[in-house]
């Protein structure tokens, strides 16, 4: 791991608390830290801001969580936006369900017209897609492969990225993915490490842990 990678990993691992800029300078004395931090700040990789009279550094996603925890106005606005998003998603889901029901009825009608002797089996096949059982070992294998696919040099991958791939592959909803991910991490603590931050993830003691890497 290069020195710059160690610096960004140090900032990332500090989580929502951030790390003092002065502490970074003490820890990494052999580089022009100000130049490196300014470059990352311009690239929107990190946030440098005052907390009290001291400058702190955050990874961009951890800073978002820091604002939620420390700024009541920011949290209030964010909650309003989430409510709006949830309402819109619920409306979209409701419309999709109606469309799916119409599609199912049309399929059943076509089946009954094309093969009158398969009416009962058509109903059974239509109802058998729910309650899919997912093999946790297979899920773990795909989970690890997807981490390796997207991991950067420091190894961290947003859980939302894994969800996009695996939810589509396994045809599961967001909450089902995070239930499986939480079960996987809890059963393999020596294999995975979680980090707080992000807009979605596994909720632990009131904090969102939205990043994971393999150890």
C-alpha positions in Angstrom: 0.0 0.0 0.0 1.4 3.4 -1.0 1.8 6.3 1.4 -1.1 8.2 -0.2 -3.3 5.1 0.1 -2.4 4.8 3.8 -3.4 8.5 4.3 -6.8 8.1 2.6 -7.4 4.8 4.5 -6.6 6.6 7.8 -9.1 9.3 7.0 -11.7 6.8 6.0 -11.3 4.6 9.0 -11.8 7.6 11.3 -15.5 7.3 10.5 -18.0 10.0 11.4 -15.7 11.5 14.1 -13.2 12.6 11.5 -9.5 13.1 12.2 -7.6 16.2 13.2 -5.5 17.6 10.4 -2.7 18.2 12.9 -2.8 14.5 13.9 -2.4 13.5 10.2 0.6 15.9 9.9 2.2 14.3 13.0 1.6 10.8 11.6 2.7 11.4 8.0 5.7 13.7 8.2 7.5 12.6 5.1 5.1 14.1 2.6 3.5 17.5 1.7 0.3 16.7 3.4 -1.4 20.0 2.6 -0.8 19.5 -1.1 -2.3 16.0 -1.0 -5.3 17.0 1.1 -6.1 20.0 -1.1 -6.0 17.8 -4.2 -8.4 15.3 -2.7 -10.6 18.1 -1.5 -10.8 19.5 -5.1 -11.7 16.0 -6.3 -14.5 15.8 -3.6 -12.9 12.8 -2.1 -12.6 14.3 1.4 -14.1 17.2 3.4 -11.9 19.6 5.5 -13.9 21.6 8.0 -13.6 23.3 11.4 -15.0 21.6 14.5 -14.6 24.2 17.2 -11.2 25.8 16.5 -9.6 22.7 15.0 -9.6 21.6 11.4 -10.8 18.0 10.8 -10.7 15.7 7.8 -13.5 13.4 6.8 -14.2 11.0 3.9 -17.0 12.5 1.9 -19.6 9.8 2.9 -18.6 9.9 6.6 -19.0 13.7 6.6 -22.5 13.3 5.4 -23.2 11.0 8.4 -21.4 13.5 10.7 -23.8 16.3 9.6 -26.8 14.0 10.2 -25.5 13.3 13.8 -24.5 16.9 14.6 -26.6 19.4 12.7 -30.4 19.2 13.6 -31.3 21.5 10.6 -29.5 19.3 8.1 -31.0 16.2 9.6 -34.5 17.7 9.4 -34.1 18.6 5.8 -32.7 15.2 5.0 -35.6 13.5 6.7 -38.1 15.6 4.7 -36.3 14.5 1.5 -36.4 10.9 2.6 -40.1 11.1 3.3 -40.7 12.6 -0.2 -38.5 9.8 -1.7 -40.4 7.1 0.2 -43.8 8.5 -0.9 -42.6 8.5 -4.5 -41.2 5.0 -4.3 -44.4 3.7 -2.6 -46.4 5.2 -5.5 -44.1 3.7 -8.0 -44.3 0.3 -6.3 -48.1 0.4 -6.1 -48.3 1.2 -9.9 -45.8 -1.6 -10.6 -47.9 -4.1 -8.6 -51.0 -3.2 -10.5 -49.2 -3.7 -13.8 -47.8 -7.0 -12.6 -51.2 -8.2 -11.6 -52.6 -7.3 -15.0 -49.7 -9.1 -16.7 -50.3 -12.2 -14.5 -54.0 -12.2 -15.4 -53.3 -11.9 -19.1 -50.8 -14.8 -18.9 -53.3 -17.0 -17.1 -56.0 -16.1 -19.6 -53.7 -16.9 -22.6 -52.6 -20.2 -21.0 -56.2 -21.2 -20.5 -57.1 -20.4 -24.1 -54.1 -22.3 -25.5 -54.2 -25.4 -23.3 -57.5 -26.0 -21.4 -56.0 -29.0 -19.7 -53.3 -27.0 -18.0 -55.4 -24.5 -16.1 -54.6 -25.8 -12.6 -50.9 -26.1 -13.2 -50.8 -22.5 -14.6 -52.1 -21.3 -11.2 -49.6 -23.3 -9.3 -46.7 -22.1 -11.4 -47.9 -18.5 -11.0 -47.9 -18.8 -7.2 -44.7 -20.7 -6.8 -42.3 -17.8 -7.4 -42.7 -16.4 -3.9 -40.8 -17.6 -0.8 -37.6 -18.3 -2.7 -34.9 -19.9 -0.4 -31.4 -18.5 -1.0 -28.4 -20.7 -0.2 -26.2 -18.6 2.1 -23.0 -20.3 0.9 -23.8 -19.4 -2.7 -24.7 -15.9 -1.6 -21.4 -15.6 0.3 -19.4 -16.7 -2.8 -21.1 -14.1 -5.0 -20.8 -11.5 -2.2 -17.0 -12.0 -2.0 -16.6 -12.0 -5.8 -18.5 -8.7 -6.0 -16.4 -7.1 -3.3 -13.3 -8.2 -5.3 -14.8 -6.8 -8.5 -15.4 -3.3 -7.1 -12.8 -2.9 -4.3 -10.3 -0.1 -4.7 -6.8 -0.2 -3.4 -8.0 0.2 0.2 -10.5 -2.6 -0.2 -13.7 -0.8 0.8 -16.8 -1.2 -1.3 -20.2 0.5 -0.7 -22.9 -2.0 0.3 -25.2 -0.2 -2.1 -23.0 -1.3 -5.0 -23.2 -4.9 -3.9 -26.9 -4.6 -3.5 -27.4 -3.4 -7.0 -25.6 -6.4 -8.4 -26.8 -9.2 -6.1 -30.4 -8.0 -5.7 -30.8 -8.2 -9.4 -29.1 -11.6 -9.6 -31.1 -13.2 -6.8 -34.3 -11.3 -7.5 -34.6 -10.0 -3.9 -35.7 -6.7 -2.4 -33.4 -4.2 -0.6 -34.4 -5.3 2.9 -33.9 -9.0 2.0 -30.4 -8.2 0.7 -29.4 -6.4 3.9 -30.9 -9.2 6.1 -28.7 -11.7 4.2 -25.6 -9.3 4.3 -26.0 -8.8 8.1 -26.4 -12.5 8.7 -23.3 -13.2 6.5 -21.1 -10.6 8.3 -22.3 -11.8 11.8 -21.4 -15.4 11.0 -18.0 -14.5 9.4 -16.7 -11.7 11.6 -13.1 -12.7 11.0 -13.6 -12.5 7.2 -15.4 -9.1 6.9 -15.0 -5.6 8.3 -17.7 -2.9 8.2 -17.3 0.9 8.2 -19.9 3.5 9.0 -21.1 6.0 6.4 -23.1 6.1 3.2 -26.8 6.6 2.6 -27.8 2.9 3.2 -26.4 -0.2 4.8 -26.6 -2.3 7.9 -27.9 -0.4 10.9 -25.9 -1.0 14.1 -26.7 0.9 17.3 -28.3 3.7 15.4 -25.4 4.1 12.8 -25.5 3.2 9.2 -22.6 0.9 8.2 -22.5 1.3 4.5 -19.1 0.0 3.6 -17.5 -3.5 3.7 -14.2 -5.1 2.9 -12.7 -8.6 3.1 -10.0 -9.1 5.6 
